[in-house]
Amino acid sequence: MIQTSIIPDHQTVFGHLSSRFDLEAAMQPLLGRTPTLQRYDLSLDLPTLETACREVIGHHGLRGFRNTADDVASPAYGSLSLTCNPDVAGDPHSATLGSAHLRNGQYFYGTRDTQAQMPKLKGDYYDSYGFRQLTPAANHGALGELLRGFTLPVIRSRLSVIPGDNPEALKDSYGWHRDENIFHNLRINIPVWTAPEYLLEIEAMLPQPEAGSATAQRHHLRRGFAWSWDTNQPHRVFARGLTAQSRCHLVIGLAPWFDYDAANDAWSPNQWFGRVHPHDLVADGLAHPLIRAGRRS
């Protein structure tokens, strides 16, 4: 068991855990699977969840991603943090949304250069396991019931909205980024409301996305299901046309192979460590009893 307090400032929590428990070696037997989009059955009362999400947006508002210019007004991608780091002061509902030490164009992927710009790694944007406490918004109504139902630790998570009348979302360059691999941060994407104009694009082969790429896959993530994919691949959500309907999704991050003991603020490998692929945890209902039976699409 590793207490958060003993992890040095120059490491993220996950980086320390990964090194301490040799995650790279544990991953190797499970790396051969084709990284396809996963669709899961979702046994939720979606109208009640939608009501809760609209209420927290109305009460707390939406924020843009922070950056060195702190230019977050009228965001083309508005979000609300669902987790925060209890050791870091400030607005909990913007906790997971960028860093004052990064420029807007630096969010594609965390490199050594971008990490070097941080005064410390622990507790900043790249420390996904540091975001280990639900925010007030995340505890509201059916949204709180959903999030408290996860049996894996909920880490960096957010609610995000794309306004349908913002032409920024139509651009070829809009929204491209890469996140951690699924052994680090297993993301579950739940459409709360959406429209056919909104598409997920995943670049399956190229390390940097290119407009018109023949290896890019496009999918509309339908409401009524939960979705997951290897978010370490370049990906984005965009609009193929303006619409009166905005798009609201929950982006829920989970620690697939570690347990979190809140009473001791400590982490340890769980029973699935090195044994069960993160997507199988979701498909078998081991991540959440109401999300299961996934199939490849």
RODO-2510 file (C-alpha; in nm, 4 decimals, decimal comma):
residues 297
     n   res          X          Y          Z
     1     m     0,0000     0,0000     0,0000
     2     i     0,1394     0,3391    -0,1056
     3     q     0,0163     0,6527     0,0672
     4     t    -0,0277     0,9558    -0,1551
     5     s     0,1646     1,1721     0,0918
     6     i     0,4933     0,9838     0,0400
     7     i     0,4966     1,0299    -0,3392
     8     p     0,7486     1,3008    -0,4352
     9     d     0,6429     1,6149    -0,6189
    10     h     0,8414     1,5266    -0,9324
    11     q     0,6242     1,2169    -0,9932
    12     t     0,2568     1,1648    -1,0629
    13     v     0,0753     0,9195    -0,8392
    14     f     0,0363     0,6770    -1,1283
    15     g     0,3994     0,7156    -1,2318
    16     h     0,5098     0,6200    -0,8825
    17     l     0,2692     0,3236    -0,8649
    18     s     0,3672     0,2071    -1,2135
    19     s     0,7345     0,2001    -1,1222
    20     r     0,6813     0,0502    -0,7781
    21     f     0,4664    -0,2405    -0,9054
    22     d     0,6244    -0,2802    -1,2543
    23     l     0,3080    -0,2088    -1,4496
    24     e     0,4911    -0,2293    -1,7828
    25     a     0,5718    -0,5962    -1,7266
    26     a     0,2181    -0,6693    -1,6039
    27     m     0,0677    -0,5161    -1,9194
    28     q     0,2699    -0,7192    -2,1698
    29     p     0,0539    -1,0367    -2,1877
    30     l    -0,2570    -0,8229    -2,2571
    31     l    -0,1231    -0,5893    -2,5259
    32     g    -0,2076    -0,8003    -2,8302
    33     r    -0,5748    -0,7100    -2,8558
    34     t    -0,6983    -0,4995    -3,1461
    35     p    -0,7945    -0,1586    -3,0004
    36     t    -1,1496    -0,1266    -3,1327
    37     l    -1,4358     0,0877    -3,0094
    38     q    -1,6319    -0,0901    -2,7371
    39     r    -2,0080    -0,0552    -2,6853
    40     y    -2,1658    -0,1512    -2,3539
    41     d    -2,5237    -0,1971    -2,2443
    42     l    -2,6319     0,0722    -2,0020
    43     s    -2,9058    -0,0047    -1,7484
    44     l    -2,9758     0,3514    -1,6354
    45     d    -3,2762     0,5803    -1,6173
    46     l    -3,1372     0,8228    -1,8747
    47     p    -3,4079     1,0921    -1,8405
    48     t    -3,3307     1,1139    -1,4666
    49     l    -2,9568     1,1320    -1,5372
    50     e    -3,0186     1,4041    -1,7951
    51     t    -3,2209     1,6042    -1,5439
    52     a    -2,9367     1,5827    -1,2900
    53     c    -2,6795     1,6922    -1,5491
    54     r    -2,8898     1,9886    -1,6604
    55     e    -2,9323     2,0887    -1,2958
    56     v    -2,5589     2,0847    -1,2192
    57     i    -2,4827     2,2794    -1,5379
    58     g    -2,7459     2,5341    -1,4418
    59     h    -2,6126     2,5633    -1,0871
    60     h    -2,2357     2,5459    -1,1416
    61     g    -2,1940     2,6562    -1,5051
    62     l    -1,9420     2,5319    -1,7618
    63     r    -1,5734     2,6148    -1,7874
    64     g    -1,3134     2,6053    -2,0630
    65     f    -0,9709     2,4453    -2,0360
    66     r    -0,7229     2,6627    -1,8491
    67     n    -0,4016     2,7751    -2,0191
    68     t    -0,1167     3,0214    -1,9790
    69     a    -0,3397     3,3041    -2,1026
    70     d    -0,6275     3,1875    -1,8804
    71     d    -0,8484     3,2402    -2,1851
    72     v    -1,1550     3,0288    -2,1076
    73     a    -1,4402     3,2629    -2,1986
    74     s    -1,7214     3,1257    -2,4206
    75     p    -1,5561     2,7868    -2,4666
    76     a    -1,6304     2,5837    -2,7797
    77     y    -1,5933     2,2848    -2,5486
    78     g    -1,7430     2,3594    -2,2072
    79     s    -1,6794     2,1273    -1,9150
    80     l    -1,7402     2,0706    -1,5463
    81     s    -1,4966     1,8641    -1,3401
    82     l    -1,6497     1,5657    -1,1663
    83     t    -1,3377     1,4887    -0,9639
    84     c    -1,0804     1,7076    -0,7931
    85     n    -0,7592     1,6813    -0,5943
    86     p    -0,8360     1,7436    -0,2257
    87     d    -0,4785     1,8646    -0,1695
    88     v    -0,5036     2,1491    -0,4224
    89     a    -0,6916     2,4704    -0,3444
    90     g    -0,9181     2,6403    -0,5951
    91     d    -1,2385     2,5801    -0,7831
    92     p    -1,3063     2,2042    -0,7679
    93     h    -1,5232     2,2177    -1,0804
    94     s    -1,2318     2,3315    -1,2986
    95     a    -0,9787     2,1016    -1,1305
    96     t    -0,9336     1,8578    -1,4213
    97     l    -0,9558     2,1223    -1,6929
    98     g    -0,6061     2,2040    -1,8071
    99     s    -0,3205     2,3850    -1,6393
   100     a    -0,2060     2,7446    -1,6080
   101     h     0,1402     2,6175    -1,7114
   102     l     0,0374     2,4954    -2,0593
   103     r    -0,0606     2,6806    -2,3759
   104     n    -0,3767     2,5865    -2,5657
   105     g    -0,1865     2,4053    -2,8404
   106     q     0,0029     2,1828    -2,5961
   107     y    -0,2839     1,9591    -2,4902
   108     f    -0,2433     1,7075    -2,7739
   109     y    -0,0287     1,4773    -2,5601
   110     g     0,1878     1,5049    -2,2520
   111     t     0,5520     1,4995    -2,3622
   112     r     0,8710     1,5400    -2,1621
   113     d     0,8835     1,9014    -2,2803
   114     t     0,5326     1,9838    -2,1622
   115     q     0,5849     1,8014    -1,8331
   116     a     0,9072     1,9971    -1,7837
   117     q     0,7023     2,3189    -1,7864
   118     m     0,5251     2,2114    -1,4688
   119     p     0,6690     2,3345    -1,1372
   120     k     0,5768     1,9865    -1,0147
   121     l     0,3907     1,6874    -1,1591
   122     k     0,2122     1,5700    -0,8466
   123     g    -0,1185     1,7505    -0,8144
   124     d    -0,1167     1,9140    -1,1591
   125     y    -0,2908     1,8326    -1,4876
   126     y    -0,1050     1,5099    -1,5688
   127     d    -0,1619     1,3594    -1,2225
   128     s    -0,4818     1,1726    -1,3119
   129     y    -0,4824     0,9643    -0,9911
   130     g    -0,4517     1,2819    -0,7874
   131     f    -0,8112     1,3678    -0,8904
   132     r    -0,9535     1,1170    -0,6434
   133     q    -1,2426     1,3009    -0,4783
   134     l    -1,5878     1,3665    -0,6279
   135     t    -1,6811     1,7321    -0,6680
   136     p    -2,0077     1,8751    -0,5282
   137     a    -2,1610     1,8571    -0,8781
   138     a    -2,0659     1,4899    -0,9059
   139     n    -2,2613     1,4050    -0,5934
   140     h    -2,5891     1,5492    -0,7230
   141     g    -2,8940     1,3289    -0,7781
   142     a    -2,8772     1,0513    -1,0362
   143     l    -2,5321     1,1687    -1,1456
   144     g    -2,4010     1,1028    -0,7956
   145     e    -2,5736     0,7650    -0,7819
   146     l    -2,4048     0,6642    -1,1065
   147     l    -2,0571     0,7756    -1,0002
   148     r    -2,0772     0,6234    -0,6518
   149     g    -2,1781     0,2940    -0,8123
   150     f    -1,8380     0,2346    -0,9730
   151     t    -1,6409    -0,0415    -0,8044
   152     l    -1,3125     0,0888    -0,9495
   153     p    -1,1695     0,4205    -0,8240
   154     v    -1,3096     0,7172    -1,0151
   155     i    -1,0195     0,9429    -1,1141
   156     r    -0,9938     1,2376    -1,3572
   157     s    -1,3496     1,2804    -1,4916
   158     r    -1,5663     1,5532    -1,6350
   159     l    -1,8995     1,6446    -1,7891
   160     s    -1,8489     1,8137    -2,1263
   161     v    -2,0777     2,0023    -2,3639
   162     i    -2,0289     2,1044    -2,7265
   163     p    -2,2682     2,3839    -2,8282
   164     g    -2,4364     2,3035    -3,1589
   165     d    -2,4155     2,6558    -3,2961
   166     n    -2,0394     2,7055    -3,2564
   167     p    -1,8569     2,6824    -3,5933
   168     e    -1,5278     2,5986    -3,4168
   169     a    -1,6511     2,2395    -3,3823
   170     l    -1,6673     2,2073    -3,7635
   171     k    -1,2940     2,2630    -3,8192
   172     d    -1,0614     1,9778    -3,9226
   173     s    -0,8248     2,0744    -3,6415
   174     y    -1,0888     2,0909    -3,3696
   175     g    -1,0311     1,8891    -3,0546
   176     w    -0,7525     1,6453    -3,1523
   177     h    -0,5706     1,4978    -2,8519
   178     r    -0,4332     1,1829    -2,6933
   179     d    -0,4831     1,0667    -2,3357
   180     e    -0,3271     0,7965    -2,1204
   181     n    -0,3548     0,4328    -2,2269
   182     i    -0,6375     0,2239    -2,0824
   183     f    -0,4127     0,0449    -1,8322
   184     h    -0,3487     0,3861    -1,6795
   185     n    -0,6869     0,5543    -1,7163
   186     l    -0,9857     0,3537    -1,8390
   187     r    -1,2378     0,6020    -1,9755
   188     i    -1,6099     0,5326    -1,9965
   189     n    -1,7970     0,7718    -2,2239
   190     i    -2,1726     0,8088    -2,1626
   191     p    -2,3839     1,0236    -2,3984
   192     v    -2,6411     1,2142    -2,1920
   193     w    -2,7864     1,4000    -2,4895
   194     t    -2,6537     1,4220    -2,8433
   195     a    -2,7456     1,4516    -3,2127
   196     p    -2,6353     1,2692    -3,5311
   197     e    -2,4162     1,5635    -3,6310
   198     y    -2,1634     1,4804    -3,3572
   199     l    -1,8957     1,2259    -3,4437
   200     l    -1,6033     1,0655    -3,2659
   201     e    -1,2979     1,0396    -3,4911
   202     i    -1,0131     0,8024    -3,4012
   203     e    -0,6863     0,7948    -3,5938
   204     a    -0,6017     0,4245    -3,6001
   205     m    -0,2520     0,4374    -3,7529
   206     l    -0,0908     0,7813    -3,7739
   207     p     0,0840     0,9248    -3,4656
   208     q    -0,0359     1,2722    -3,5679
   209     p    -0,3835     1,3201    -3,7221
   210     e    -0,4170     1,4449    -4,0787
   211     a    -0,7251     1,5831    -4,2514
   212     g    -0,8783     1,3233    -4,4818
   213     s    -0,6706     1,0370    -4,3401
   214     a    -0,7722     0,6973    -4,4822
   215     t    -0,6982     0,5333    -4,1477
   216     a    -0,9256     0,7579    -3,9405
   217     q    -1,2463     0,5973    -3,8131
   218     r    -1,5638     0,7977    -3,7511
   219     h    -1,8478     0,6925    -3,5230
   220     h    -2,1599     0,8503    -3,3811
   221     l    -2,1827     0,7499    -3,0143
   222     r    -2,5498     0,6719    -2,9682
   223     r    -2,7390     0,7600    -2,6545
   224     g    -2,8483     0,4617    -2,4448
   225     f    -2,5064     0,2946    -2,4404
   226     a    -2,1695     0,3431    -2,2726
   227     w    -1,8570     0,3530    -2,4894
   228     s    -1,4846     0,3016    -2,4444
   229     w    -1,1720     0,2839    -2,6594
   230     d    -0,7957     0,3166    -2,6217
   231     t    -0,7783     0,6917    -2,5729
   232     n    -0,4019     0,6841    -2,6209
   233     q    -0,4828     0,6864    -2,9939
   234     p    -0,5307     1,0361    -3,1422
   235     h    -0,9013     1,1164    -3,1257
   236     r    -1,1497     1,3986    -3,1159
   237     v    -1,5199     1,4786    -3,1169
   238     f    -1,6433     1,7256    -3,3782
   239     a    -1,9623     1,8359    -3,5532
   240     r    -2,0208     1,7680    -3,9221
   241     g    -2,2837     2,0414    -3,9326
   242     l    -2,4390     2,3097    -3,7161
   243     t    -2,7396     2,2009    -3,5148
   244     a    -2,9765     2,3444    -3,2567
   245     q    -2,8933     2,0494    -3,0278
   246     s    -2,5873     2,0632    -2,8060
   247     r    -2,3950     1,7490    -2,7080
   248     c    -2,3425     1,6497    -2,3431
   249     h    -2,1319     1,3474    -2,2491
   250     l    -1,9857     1,2149    -1,9259
   251     v    -1,6170     1,1253    -1,9553
   252     i    -1,5517     0,9031    -1,6559
   253     g    -1,1951     0,7960    -1,5769
   254     l    -1,1276     0,4787    -1,3782
   255     a    -0,8144     0,3261    -1,2281
   256     p    -0,8481    -0,0287    -1,3669
   257     w    -0,5722    -0,2054    -1,1747
   258     f    -0,5439    -0,0179    -0,8450
   259     d    -0,7589     0,0104    -0,5345
   260     y    -0,7880     0,3365    -0,3459
   261     d    -0,8296     0,3440     0,0329
   262     a    -0,9804     0,6854     0,1068
   263     a    -0,9472     0,6463     0,4836
   264     n    -0,5685     0,6091     0,4539
   265     d    -0,5335     0,8021     0,1260
   266     a    -0,3416     0,5059    -0,0119
   267     w    -0,3177     0,2970    -0,3281
   268     s    -0,2473    -0,0719    -0,3860
   269     p    -0,2756    -0,3197    -0,6780
   270     n    -0,6216    -0,4760    -0,7024
   271     q    -0,7192    -0,8363    -0,7702
   272     w    -0,7338    -0,7724    -1,1468
   273     f    -0,3782    -0,6352    -1,1705
   274     g    -0,1980    -0,8055    -1,4594
   275     r    -0,4812    -1,0552    -1,5025
   276     v    -0,7867    -0,8919    -1,6636
   277     h    -0,7916    -0,6495    -1,9554
   278     p    -0,9551    -0,3157    -1,8590
   279     h    -1,2262    -0,3523    -2,1244
   280     d    -1,3169    -0,6962    -1,9869
   281     l    -1,3679    -0,5414    -1,6435
   282     v    -1,6386    -0,3227    -1,7944
   283     a    -1,7907    -0,5945    -2,0139
   284     d    -1,8238    -0,8335    -1,7184
   285     g    -1,9886    -0,5730    -1,4946
   286     l    -1,6845    -0,5560    -1,2655
   287     a    -1,6419    -0,1790    -1,3106
   288     h    -2,0102    -0,0969    -1,2576
   289     p    -2,3044    -0,3363    -1,2175
   290     l    -2,5202    -0,1261    -1,4532
   291     i    -2,2623    -0,1165    -1,7353
   292     r    -2,1764    -0,4514    -1,8897
   293     a    -2,1984    -0,6998    -2,1776
   294     g    -1,9927    -0,4952    -2,4183
   295     r    -1,9407    -0,5995    -2,7756
   296     r    -1,7117    -0,4728    -3,0464
   297     s    -1,8700    -0,2411    -3,3025
***
